[in-house]
Amino acid sequence: MNTEDTSPAAAITRWKFEASRRYQHILDKSTPHVSQRWLGCLVVALVYVLRVYIVQGFYVVSYGLGIYILNLLIGFLSPQVDPEILDADNGPSLPTSGSDEFRPFVRRLPEFKFWYSITKAFCIAFVMTFFSAFDVPVFWPILLFYWVVLFTLTMRRQIAHMIKYKYVPFSFGKQRYDRKRASAESTSLSDN
């Protein structure tokens, strides 16, 4: 028997690998359950908000969390390839008329990574509320006002970008193809 296999370091490495493999398996299984994942994220966010409200502190942590979420939101609303950069290169751009080739909207930050990053950020911020070193005394209305101004300016710029390059990052109202409808149509076509 090899002495490396029975060493404590090897046992810890095997345990870490097994734990990460199980964690990844749980994440993979949760991928198709979008509404349940976001509901869980909302619960985590409410627990964090309740903790901050009860403790009456950690406003700098909350401000940092808000800035991080705003950054994630911009990535979620932005296309993977920025049309502004493509215009500078005179390369292909997003379709602007009905005769242009259809290209689906591909996000810079996919929905799953957006959800995962937000949930992880709320969990980390929640843990930070148990350490007094992160409770910096500040006048929180100023931080809230600054964050609202930053959010408004950033969203105005993002919406102007969306209007200028004519893209919509949401799929509400777009046609969806279900298996039931597709199989019913193929059956009716084969009957004719």
N, C-alpha and C positions, 0 to 999 in steps of 0.2 A: 504494500500500500504506500502511495506517495504521501510524504509529509506535508506537501503544499495543499493537498485536498482537505486535510483535517485541521488546517490552521484557522484561527479565528478570523483572519482577514478574508480567507476564501469563503468561509461560512457567511460572513457579512455580505460579501460580493454576491453570492448565490441568493441570499435573502433579498437584497436590493433588486436584483434582476427579476426575481419571481414577483416581488411587489409591484415593480414597474410594469411587468407584463400583465398582471391582473388589472391594474389601474387602466392601462391602455385598452384592455378588453372591455371594461365597463364603459369607457369613453366611446369605443367603436359601437357598442350596442345602443348607446344613447343617441347616436347620430340621426336616425330617422325620426325621432320623437321631438320635433321642434317645439311644439307648444308646451310639452311637459318640461323640457329643458329651460325654457324662458320663464315658466312658472316657478321652477326651482330657483332660478336667478333672482326673480322678484322676491321670493321668500328670504333669500340670503341678504338682499339689499334692505328689506324691511327690518330684519334682525339687526343689521348694522346701524340703520337710522334710529331704531329704538335704543340701541346701546349708546349712541352719541347723545340722544335726547336725555336719557336717564343720567348719564355721567356729566352732562353739560360741559363738554370739552372736546378736544381733539379736532378743532376746526381746521387746523392746518392740514391734518391728515385728510379730512373731508375735501378740502380745497384741492389738494394734490390728486385725490381720487377723481374729482370732477374734471380736472384738466386731462388726466389720463383717459377717462371715458370720452371726453370731447375729441381727443386725438384718435381714439379707436373709431368713433363715429365718422370722422372725416375719411378714414381709410375704408370704412364700410360703404360710404356713399360715393367714393371715387372709383372711376374705371381703372382696370389693371394697367392699361396703356393710356397715358394722358394724351388726349387729342391736341392739346396745346403744344406739346413737344413734337407730335407728328406734323402739325401745321408748320412748325419751324423747319422741319426736314423736308417738307413738301411730299410726304409719304401718304399712305392711305389714311383715311379718317373715318369717323363714324358716319353711317349713312345719313344723308340730309334730304333725300327725296325718295319717292316710292320706287324709282328705277334702280336705286343703289342696292348693292348686295346686303342681305340681312346678316347682321352680326349680333349675337346675343350679348347682353350686358354682362361682363365679367368683372367682378369686384376686385379691388386691390386687396381687401381683407375679407375672406369668405365668411359666411354667416356663422359657421361652426366655430371658427377661430375667434370671431367677434364675441360670441356668447362665452366661450371658454375664458378669454382674456378678461372680460368684465366680471365673471363669476370669481375667477381667481383673484382679481384686484379687490373685490369686496371682502373676500376671505382674508387676504393679507391685511387690509385696513382694519378689519374686525380684530385680528390678533394684535395689531399695533395699539388698539385702545386699552390693552391690559398693561402697557408699559408707560409709566408717567413721563419718561424722557421724550415721548412724542407729543405730549400735551403742552404745546407752546401757547402761552397766553397771548391772545390777539383779540381785536375787536371784530367779531365775526360778520357784522353787517357790511363792513368794507370789503371783506373777502367775497361775500355773496354778491355784492354789487359788481365788483370787478369781474367775477366769473360770468354773471349775466351779460355784461357788456362784451366780454370776450366771446361768449357763445353767440350773441347776436351778430357781431361783426363777422365771425367765422362762417356762420350759416348763411349770412347774406352773400358772402363771397362764393361759397359753395353753390348756392342756388343760382347765382349769376353765371357761374361756370357751367352748370347743368343746362341753363337756358341757351347760352351761347353755342354750346356744342350739341344741343338737342338730344340729350340722353336722360332716361328715367331709371333710377337704380332700383325700382320696386316692380314687382310682378303682379300687382293688383290689376284685375281686369284683363290680363293676357290669357289667350286661349291655352287650355290644358288638355292633354290627351290622356284619357284613362283607358285602362285595359278593357273594361266593360264596353265602353263606347267603341273602341277600336275593333274588338271582336264582333260586336253587333254589326258594324259597318262592313266588315270583311265577310260576314255570313250573308248579309243582304246582297252584296256584290256577287258572291258565288252563286246565289240563287238565280240571278238574272242571266 
